[in-house]
Amino acid sequence: MPAIQLTPADRKDKRGQAHHLNPVVMIGNDGLTPAILKECDAALKAHGLIKVRVFSDDREARGAMLDELADKLSAAPVQHIGKLLVLWRPLPDSAAEPAHDGGTKGGAAPRTVRLVTYSKSGHSRPEIKKVQVLGNERITAGGQIKRAKARVVSAKKKALNSK
């Protein structure tokens, strides 16, 4: 019995999320090897929801593989359709939260951007400048660097966040 049980509504939601995914792990003739389990575990830590392709024609064996994967990896079996198995496990807290630098509030790291300014006559070469853009800055269509505006938060959300 898998460690995580999903309600039918949760299972339906996870199937919808997994629809566009490609298989990240493929199981060949050797079946479930320790290497396969390790790769599935790494994929579940990184993505949370994964598809696994099994190259076997035995439907019962594929179902048994899904149950065994769910048991050994503490994951929930979401779907077994054809040769595809879908597994879900909640992401660890460190992967679910965005990384911040040194406890400062939000923002991305500085990045280098190339600004290309074309000549008005069109006969001379364009001027290329490399500019450092901080996480709270943006580049306008005219090539100027402007500070991003503070996000507008409703009074209700401010009251909820202050509690």
C-alpha positions as CSV (number, residue, x, y, z in Angstrom):
1,M,0.0,0.0,0.0
2,P,1.5,3.4,-1.0
3,A,2.4,5.9,1.7
4,I,0.4,8.7,0.1
5,Q,-3.3,8.2,-0.7
6,L,-5.0,10.6,-3.1
7,T,-8.7,11.4,-3.3
8,P,-10.3,10.9,-6.7
9,A,-10.5,14.7,-7.1
10,D,-6.8,15.1,-6.4
11,R,-6.0,12.2,-8.7
12,K,-7.9,13.8,-11.5
13,D,-6.1,17.1,-10.9
14,K,-2.7,15.4,-11.0
15,R,-3.6,13.5,-14.2
16,G,-4.5,16.9,-15.8
17,Q,-1.1,18.3,-14.7
18,A,0.8,15.3,-16.0
19,H,-0.9,15.3,-19.4
20,H,1.6,17.5,-21.1
21,L,4.7,16.0,-19.4
22,N,7.2,13.7,-21.2
23,P,8.5,10.6,-19.5
24,V,11.6,11.4,-17.5
25,V,12.6,7.8,-16.6
26,M,12.4,4.7,-18.8
27,I,12.4,1.2,-17.6
28,G,13.8,-1.5,-19.9
29,N,14.1,-5.3,-19.8
30,D,16.0,-5.3,-16.5
31,G,12.9,-4.0,-14.6
32,L,13.2,-2.0,-11.4
33,T,16.9,-1.8,-10.6
34,P,18.5,0.4,-7.9
35,A,19.6,2.8,-10.6
36,I,16.0,3.2,-11.8
37,L,14.8,3.8,-8.2
38,K,17.5,6.4,-7.7
39,E,16.6,8.3,-10.9
40,C,12.9,8.2,-10.0
41,D,13.6,9.5,-6.6
42,A,15.8,12.4,-8.0
43,A,13.1,13.3,-10.5
44,L,10.4,13.3,-7.8
45,K,12.6,15.6,-5.7
46,A,13.0,18.0,-8.6
47,H,9.6,17.9,-10.2
48,G,7.1,16.3,-7.8
49,L,5.0,14.8,-10.6
50,I,6.7,12.5,-13.1
51,K,5.9,10.1,-15.9
52,V,7.7,6.8,-16.3
53,R,7.7,4.7,-19.5
54,V,7.9,0.9,-19.2
55,F,9.1,-1.1,-22.2
56,S,7.2,-4.3,-21.2
57,D,4.2,-5.9,-22.8
58,D,2.9,-7.4,-19.6
59,R,0.1,-5.2,-18.2
60,E,0.2,-6.9,-14.7
61,A,3.9,-6.5,-14.5
62,R,3.5,-2.7,-15.2
63,G,0.9,-2.4,-12.6
64,A,3.1,-4.2,-10.1
65,M,6.0,-1.8,-11.0
66,L,3.7,1.2,-10.3
67,D,2.8,-0.2,-6.9
68,E,6.4,-1.1,-6.1
69,L,7.7,2.4,-7.2
70,A,5.0,4.1,-5.1
71,D,5.9,2.0,-2.0
72,K,9.7,2.3,-2.2
73,L,9.6,6.0,-3.1
74,S,6.8,7.1,-0.7
75,A,4.9,8.4,-3.6
76,A,1.3,8.3,-4.7
77,P,0.4,6.3,-7.9
78,V,-1.7,8.7,-10.0
79,Q,-2.3,6.8,-13.3
80,H,-1.3,3.7,-15.3
81,I,-2.3,4.1,-18.9
82,G,-0.7,1.9,-21.5
83,K,3.0,1.8,-20.9
84,L,3.1,5.1,-19.0
85,L,3.1,5.3,-15.2
86,V,2.4,8.6,-13.4
87,L,3.8,9.2,-9.8
88,W,3.4,12.2,-7.5
89,R,5.1,13.1,-4.3
90,P,5.0,16.6,-2.6
91,L,8.1,18.7,-3.2
92,P,10.4,19.2,-0.3
93,D,10.2,22.6,1.4
94,S,13.5,23.8,0.0
95,A,12.5,23.2,-3.6
96,A,9.0,24.6,-3.2
97,E,10.1,28.0,-1.9
98,P,12.1,30.4,-4.2
99,A,15.7,30.9,-3.1
100,H,16.5,34.3,-1.7
101,D,20.0,35.8,-1.4
102,G,21.1,36.4,2.2
103,G,17.7,37.0,3.7
104,T,17.0,40.1,1.6
105,K,13.4,40.6,0.4
106,G,12.8,38.9,-3.0
107,G,14.4,39.9,-6.3
108,A,16.5,38.2,-8.8
109,A,20.3,38.3,-9.1
110,P,21.9,40.9,-11.3
111,R,22.1,40.0,-15.0
112,T,24.0,41.4,-17.9
113,V,21.9,42.7,-20.8
114,R,23.0,43.8,-24.3
115,L,21.4,47.0,-25.5
116,V,21.5,47.6,-29.2
117,T,20.9,51.1,-30.5
118,Y,20.5,51.4,-34.3
119,S,21.6,54.6,-36.1
120,K,18.9,56.9,-37.3
121,S,20.2,57.0,-40.9
122,G,20.6,53.2,-41.1
123,H,24.0,53.5,-42.8
124,S,26.3,53.1,-39.8
125,R,26.8,50.2,-37.5
126,P,24.5,49.7,-34.4
127,E,25.9,50.7,-31.1
128,I,26.0,47.7,-28.6
129,K,26.3,48.4,-24.8
130,K,26.4,45.7,-22.1
131,V,24.5,46.9,-19.0
132,Q,24.1,45.3,-15.6
133,V,20.4,45.1,-14.6
134,L,19.4,44.4,-11.0
135,G,16.5,42.3,-10.0
136,N,14.2,45.3,-9.3
137,E,15.0,47.0,-12.6
138,R,13.6,46.7,-16.1
139,I,14.5,47.9,-19.5
140,T,12.0,50.0,-21.4
141,A,11.4,49.8,-25.2
142,G,13.6,52.8,-25.6
143,G,16.6,51.1,-23.9
144,Q,16.4,53.0,-20.6
145,I,16.8,51.2,-17.3
146,K,13.9,51.9,-14.9
147,R,13.2,50.7,-11.4
148,A,10.3,48.3,-11.3
149,K,7.2,49.7,-9.6
150,A,6.2,48.3,-6.3
151,R,3.4,45.8,-6.5
152,V,0.0,47.0,-5.5
153,V,-1.5,44.9,-2.7
154,S,-5.1,45.1,-1.6
155,A,-6.1,46.2,1.9
156,K,-7.4,42.7,2.7
157,K,-4.1,41.0,1.8
158,K,-2.1,43.6,3.8
159,A,-4.3,42.9,6.8
160,L,-3.8,39.1,6.3
161,N,0.0,39.5,5.9
162,S,0.3,41.7,9.0
163,K,-1.2,39.0,11.3
